[in-house]
């Protein structure tokens, strides 16, 4: 595919990327914008959304931002409504917002209800709520793509991360359920499950084989390198394109083969 073809593959489409200003979300925002979509990124506050828009600005990119704390049900509703008011439609929704690290991690026997609620509200309920509200618009028009960003944690437990693991496994199930229900409307629902990706939340974590009980998680990735946010963004962009038109209900592993052994 030529650069010009890539630039026009999502031309005219409107995309909402929750958590779209940092890490994997920022790479997804940039990639969708570079392929021609008008992208609205959501961040927890308007100041953070504005800062992310400024950081991602580049010639040819159409990116704007909205502040929304997606732990709140009303904020999910208002975020989708704001995009519809601004652009008149949502063609692509990427449910990327998520809580990682503290407070998403901690020993199971010491994990608080407050932290559990925060993890499930942001990582799972927000995807359900934003997906439901965006899909209502998509279904009326008979087309649309929703991408849920899960994790290899959905398939392999991590130390001190039971709430996070549960939330990401829930996203895999939600992707299947949404895809089944929305298929008759022309809306596709797919997922990606990143593995060891170099972003702020994981940049300080070792990912080479280690002695002791953490060896199963700290093993090497077969492809011999850590992943990048752009690796994930490339898969998301493909899933949003016509080239993935016969894919729905699937969560694609983007882990360099980490779960293959």
C-alpha positions as CSV (number, residue, x, y, z in Angstrom):
1,X,0.0,0.0,0.0
2,X,1.4,3.4,-0.9
3,X,1.6,6.3,1.4
4,X,-1.2,8.1,-0.4
5,X,-3.4,5.0,-0.2
6,X,-2.7,4.7,3.6
7,X,-3.5,8.4,4.0
8,X,-6.9,8.0,2.4
9,X,-8.0,4.6,3.7
10,X,-10.2,6.1,6.5
11,X,-10.8,9.5,4.8
12,X,-14.0,11.1,5.9
13,X,-14.5,8.9,9.0
14,X,-14.9,10.1,12.5
15,X,-13.0,8.2,15.3
16,X,-13.2,8.4,19.1
17,X,-10.3,7.0,21.0
18,X,-10.7,6.9,24.8
19,X,-7.5,7.3,26.6
20,X,-6.2,8.5,23.2
21,X,-3.6,11.0,24.4
22,X,-0.9,8.7,26.0
23,X,0.9,5.5,25.4
24,X,-0.8,3.0,23.1
25,X,-3.8,5.4,22.8
26,X,-1.7,8.2,21.5
27,X,-0.2,5.9,18.9
28,X,-3.7,4.8,17.8
29,X,-4.9,8.4,17.6
30,X,-1.9,9.4,15.4
31,X,-2.2,6.3,13.2
32,X,-6.0,6.8,12.6
33,X,-5.4,10.5,11.9
34,X,-2.6,9.7,9.5
35,X,-4.9,7.4,7.6
36,X,-7.4,10.1,7.1
37,X,-9.9,10.0,10.0
38,X,-10.9,12.9,12.1
39,X,-10.0,11.8,15.6
40,X,-11.4,12.9,18.9
41,X,-9.3,11.7,21.8
42,X,-10.6,11.4,25.4
43,X,-8.5,12.0,28.4
44,X,-9.5,12.2,32.1
45,X,-9.5,16.0,32.2
46,X,-9.8,18.8,29.6
47,X,-6.3,20.1,30.4
48,X,-4.8,16.7,29.7
49,X,-6.8,16.3,26.5
50,X,-5.6,19.7,25.3
51,X,-2.0,18.9,26.1
52,X,-2.3,15.6,24.2
53,X,-3.8,17.3,21.2
54,X,-0.9,19.8,21.1
55,X,1.6,17.0,21.5
56,X,0.1,15.0,18.6
57,X,-0.4,17.9,16.3
58,X,1.1,17.5,12.8
59,X,0.4,18.6,9.3
60,X,-2.6,16.8,7.8
61,X,-3.8,15.4,11.1
62,X,-7.3,16.3,12.3
63,X,-7.3,15.7,16.1
64,X,-9.3,17.3,18.9
65,X,-9.8,16.4,22.5
66,X,-12.4,16.1,25.2
67,X,-12.0,15.7,28.9
68,X,-14.0,12.9,30.5
69,X,-13.4,10.7,33.6
70,X,-14.8,7.5,32.3
71,X,-15.2,6.0,35.8
72,X,-18.4,8.0,35.8
73,X,-21.4,6.7,33.8
74,X,-22.6,10.2,32.9
75,X,-19.1,11.1,31.6
76,X,-19.2,8.2,29.2
77,X,-22.6,9.3,27.9
78,X,-21.5,12.9,27.6
79,X,-18.3,12.0,25.8
80,X,-20.1,10.2,23.1
81,X,-22.8,12.9,22.9
82,X,-20.2,15.6,22.5
83,X,-18.5,13.8,19.6
84,X,-21.9,13.3,17.9
85,X,-22.7,17.0,18.4
86,X,-19.3,18.1,17.1
87,X,-19.1,15.7,14.1
88,X,-22.6,14.4,13.5
89,X,-21.4,10.7,13.6
90,X,-19.0,8.2,15.0
91,X,-17.6,5.7,12.5
92,X,-14.9,4.2,14.8
93,X,-14.7,3.8,18.5
94,X,-11.6,2.6,20.2
95,X,-12.1,1.7,23.8
96,X,-8.6,2.1,25.0
97,X,-8.9,4.0,28.3
98,X,-7.7,1.8,31.2
99,X,-6.3,1.8,34.7
100,X,-2.9,0.1,34.9
101,X,-0.4,-0.1,37.7
102,X,-1.6,1.3,41.0
103,X,-4.5,1.2,41.8
104,X,-5.1,-1.6,39.3
105,X,-2.4,-3.8,41.0
106,X,-2.0,-5.0,44.5
107,X,-2.1,-8.3,46.5
108,X,-5.5,-9.9,46.2
109,X,-6.0,-10.3,49.9
110,X,-5.3,-6.6,50.5
111,X,-7.1,-5.2,47.5
112,X,-9.7,-2.6,48.5
113,X,-13.3,-2.3,47.2
114,X,-12.5,1.3,46.2
115,X,-9.7,0.2,43.9
116,X,-11.7,-2.7,42.5
117,X,-14.5,-0.4,41.6
118,X,-12.1,2.0,39.9
119,X,-10.5,-0.7,37.8
120,X,-13.8,-2.3,36.7
121,X,-15.5,1.1,36.1
122,X,-12.7,2.4,33.8
123,X,-11.4,-0.8,32.2
124,X,-14.7,-2.6,31.6
125,X,-17.9,-0.6,32.3
126,X,-16.6,2.4,30.3
127,X,-16.1,0.2,27.2
128,X,-19.6,-1.2,27.6
129,X,-21.2,2.2,28.1
130,X,-19.3,4.1,25.4
131,X,-19.7,1.1,23.0
132,X,-23.5,1.0,23.7
133,X,-24.0,4.7,23.1
134,X,-21.7,4.9,20.0
135,X,-23.3,1.7,18.6
136,X,-26.7,3.3,18.7
137,X,-25.6,5.9,16.2
138,X,-23.7,3.3,14.1
139,X,-26.6,0.9,14.0
140,X,-28.9,3.6,12.7
141,X,-26.5,4.2,9.8
142,X,-25.8,0.5,9.3
143,X,-22.0,0.6,9.7
144,X,-19.3,1.2,12.2
145,X,-16.3,-0.4,14.0
146,X,-15.7,-0.8,17.7
147,X,-12.2,-1.9,18.9
148,X,-11.8,-2.9,22.5
149,X,-8.2,-2.8,23.8
150,X,-7.7,-5.8,26.1
151,X,-4.3,-7.4,27.2
152,X,-2.5,-10.7,27.3
153,X,-3.5,-10.5,30.9
154,X,-6.9,-11.7,29.7
155,X,-5.2,-15.0,29.0
156,X,-2.3,-15.3,31.5
157,X,-2.5,-14.2,35.1
158,X,-0.1,-11.6,36.4
159,X,1.2,-11.3,39.9
160,X,-0.8,-8.9,42.2
161,X,-3.2,-8.0,39.3
162,X,-6.3,-10.1,39.8
163,X,-8.7,-7.1,39.3
164,X,-6.8,-6.0,36.2
165,X,-6.8,-9.5,34.8
166,X,-10.5,-9.8,35.4
167,X,-11.2,-6.5,33.7
168,X,-9.2,-7.4,30.6
169,X,-10.8,-10.9,30.4
170,X,-14.1,-9.2,30.6
171,X,-13.3,-7.1,27.6
172,X,-12.7,-10.2,25.5
173,X,-16.1,-11.6,26.5
174,X,-17.7,-8.2,25.9
175,X,-16.2,-8.1,22.4
176,X,-17.8,-11.4,21.6
177,X,-21.1,-10.4,23.0
178,X,-21.3,-7.0,21.3
179,X,-20.2,-8.5,18.0
180,X,-22.9,-11.2,18.1
181,X,-25.6,-8.7,19.0
182,X,-24.5,-5.9,16.6
183,X,-23.7,-8.1,13.5
184,X,-27.2,-7.8,12.0
185,X,-26.9,-4.0,12.2
186,X,-23.6,-3.9,10.1
187,X,-21.5,-2.9,13.1
188,X,-18.3,-4.9,13.7
189,X,-16.7,-5.3,17.1
190,X,-13.1,-6.5,17.5
191,X,-10.4,-6.4,20.0
192,X,-6.6,-6.3,20.4
193,X,-4.6,-7.8,23.3
194,X,-1.2,-6.2,23.5
195,X,1.7,-8.0,25.1
196,X,4.8,-6.5,26.4
197,X,4.6,-2.9,25.0
198,X,7.1,-0.2,25.9
199,X,4.9,2.6,27.3
200,X,5.2,4.7,30.4
201,X,3.3,2.2,32.7
202,X,5.6,-0.7,31.7
203,X,8.9,1.0,30.8
204,X,10.5,0.3,34.1
205,X,9.4,-3.3,34.3
206,X,11.9,-6.0,33.3
207,X,10.8,-8.4,30.6
208,X,13.7,-10.9,30.3
209,X,13.8,-14.3,32.0
210,X,14.3,-14.2,35.7
211,X,14.7,-16.7,38.4
212,X,12.0,-17.4,40.9
213,X,8.2,-17.3,40.7
214,X,8.0,-14.4,38.2
215,X,9.8,-16.3,35.5
216,X,6.5,-17.2,33.6
217,X,5.7,-13.5,33.2
218,X,9.3,-12.2,32.8
219,X,10.2,-14.6,30.0
220,X,11.4,-13.4,26.6
221,X,9.1,-12.6,23.7
222,X,9.9,-15.1,20.8
223,X,10.3,-12.3,18.3
224,X,13.2,-11.0,20.4
225,X,12.1,-7.5,21.2
226,X,9.6,-5.5,23.2
227,X,6.6,-4.2,21.3
228,X,5.9,-0.5,20.6
229,X,2.6,1.4,20.8
230,X,2.9,1.7,17.0
231,X,2.8,-2.1,16.7
232,X,-0.6,-2.1,18.3
233,X,-1.8,1.0,16.4
234,X,-1.0,-0.7,13.1
235,X,-3.3,-3.6,14.0
236,X,-6.0,-1.3,15.2
237,X,-5.9,0.7,11.9
238,X,-6.2,-2.5,9.9
239,X,-9.2,-3.7,12.0
240,X,-10.9,-0.4,11.3
241,X,-10.4,-0.7,7.6
242,X,-12.4,-2.4,4.8
243,X,-9.6,-5.0,4.6
244,X,-10.9,-6.4,7.9
245,X,-14.5,-6.3,6.8
246,X,-15.1,-10.1,7.5
247,X,-13.6,-10.0,11.0
248,X,-15.8,-9.5,14.0
249,X,-15.9,-10.9,17.6
250,X,-12.2,-11.7,17.5
251,X,-9.5,-10.3,19.9
252,X,-6.1,-10.2,18.1
253,X,-3.0,-10.9,20.1
254,X,-0.3,-8.3,19.5
255,X,2.4,-10.0,21.7
256,X,5.3,-11.0,19.5
257,X,4.4,-14.6,20.2
258,X,4.5,-14.3,24.0
259,X,1.5,-16.5,24.5
260,X,2.6,-19.1,22.0
261,X,4.5,-21.2,24.5
